[in-house]
C-alpha cells in the first residue's frame, strides 16, 4: 500500500497585525511525518509583507519547548524570498517530533498581512514499513 499525504490547514488568509503573532494548534505527528509546508504571505495594501516562521516540539502535545530553542524555519520572508515574497512557497525542510506547532511573527509593520499555510503529513500505512 502506498504512502498518502494528509492535508493539515494551519491558516487560510488569516490576518495578522503589525508586530502580531499567530500560533497553530498542536499537530499530532505520531502516526505521520511532516512532508512539506505550503506558505503564502500577502498584503492587501501596496506594502510588501514579511514574517518569521518558527517551530516548537513536544513529546506529549501539552508541554512544548520555547520557539527560540531552535533557529527559525524562515528568519524573514522579505529577505529569504526577496525575488517574489508574496508567491506560494514550498518548504521541504519541516522538522518532526511527536507533536509540533508553528509560530508566525509579523515583521514588516503592516496591519494587513494575510497568512495561508498548509502542512502536509506523509502517512505510511501500517504493515508497509
For each residue, the residues with C-beta under 8 A, 3 or more apart:
1: 125 127 128
2: 125
3: 122 123 124 125 128
4: 122 123 125
5: 35 120 121 122 123
6: 32 120 121 122 123
7: 118 120
8: 27 118 119 120 121
9: 12 117 118
10: 24 102 117 118 119
11: 14 22 24 104 115 116 117
12: 9 116
13: 42 114 115 116
14: 11 22 114 115 116
15: 112 113 114
16: 20 21 22 51 104 106 113 114 115
17: 20 106 111 113
18: 106 108 109 110 111
19: 105 106 109
20: 16 17 105 106
21: 16 103 104 105 106
22: 11 14 16 103 104 115
23: 101 102 103 104
24: 10 11 27 101 102 103 117
25: 101
26: 58 61 62 64 99 100 101
27: 8 24 99 100 101 119 121
28: 31 61 98 99
29: 32 33 34 96 97 98 99 100 121
30: 98 99
31: 28 123
32: 6 29 121 122 123 124
33: 29 96 121 122
34: 29 37 94 95 96 100 119 120 121 122
35: 5 92 94 120 121 122
36: 90 91 92 94 120
37: 34 73 90 91 94 117 118 119 120
38: 88 89 90 91 116 117 118 120
39: 53 74 77 88 89 90 91 115 116 117
40: 86 87 88 89 115 116 117
41: 49 50 51 77 85 86 113 114 115 116
42: 13 49 86 113 114 116
43: 46 47 48 49 86 108 110 112 113 114
44: 112 114
45: 110 112
46: 43
47: 43 108 110 112
48: 43 78 85 86 108
49: 41 42 43 77 78 85 86 106 108 110 113 114
50: 41 76 77 78 79 85 106 107 108
51: 16 41 74 76 77 104 105 106 107 108 113 115
52: 72 74 75 76 104 105 107
53: 39 72 73 74 77 91 102 103 104
54: 67 68 70 72 73 102 103 105
55: 67 70 73 94 95 100 101 102 103
56: 64 65 66 67 69 100 101 102 103
57: 64 65 95 97 98 99 100
58: 26 61 62 63 64 65 97 98 99 100 101
59: 63 97 98 99
60: 63 98 99
61: 26 28 58 98 99
62: 26 58
63: 58 59 60
64: 26 56 57 58 99 101
65: 56 57 58 69 70
66: 56 69
67: 54 55 56 70 103
68: 54
69: 56 65 66
70: 54 55 65 67 95
71: 75
72: 52 53 54 75
73: 37 53 54 55 91 93 94 95
74: 39 51 52 53 77 80 91
75: 52 71 72 79 80
76: 50 51 52 79 80 107
77: 39 41 49 50 51 53 74 80 81 85 89
78: 48 49 50 81 82 85 107 108
79: 50 75 76 82
80: 74 75 76 77
81: 77 78 84 85 87 89
82: 78 79 85
83:
84: 81 87
85: 41 48 49 50 77 78 81 82
86: 40 41 42 43 48 49
87: 40 81 84
88: 38 39 40 116
89: 38 39 40 77 81
90: 36 37 38 39
91: 36 37 38 39 53 73 74 94
92: 35 36
93: 73
94: 34 35 36 37 55 73 91 119
95: 34 55 57 70 73 100
96: 29 33 34 100
97: 29 57 58 59 100
98: 28 29 30 57 58 59 60 61
99: 26 27 28 29 30 57 58 59 60 61 64
100: 26 27 29 34 55 56 57 58 95 96 97
101: 23 24 25 26 27 55 56 58 64
102: 10 23 24 53 54 55 56 117 119
103: 21 22 23 24 53 54 55 56 67
104: 11 16 21 22 23 51 52 53 115 117
105: 19 20 21 51 52 54
106: 16 17 18 19 20 21 49 50 51 109 110 113
107: 50 51 52 76 78
108: 18 43 47 48 49 50 51 78 113
109: 18 19 106
110: 18 43 45 47 49 106 113
111: 17 18
112: 15 43 44 45 47
113: 15 16 17 41 42 43 49 51 106 108 110
114: 13 14 15 16 41 42 43 44 49
115: 11 13 14 16 22 39 40 41 51 104
116: 11 12 13 14 38 39 40 41 42 88
117: 9 10 11 24 37 38 39 40 102 104
118: 7 8 9 10 37 38
119: 8 10 27 34 37 94 102
120: 5 6 7 8 34 35 36 37 38
121: 5 6 8 27 29 32 33 34 35
122: 3 4 5 6 32 33 34 35
123: 3 4 5 6 31 32
124: 3 32 128 129
125: 1 2 3 4 128
126: 129
127: 1
128: 1 3 124 125
129: 124 126
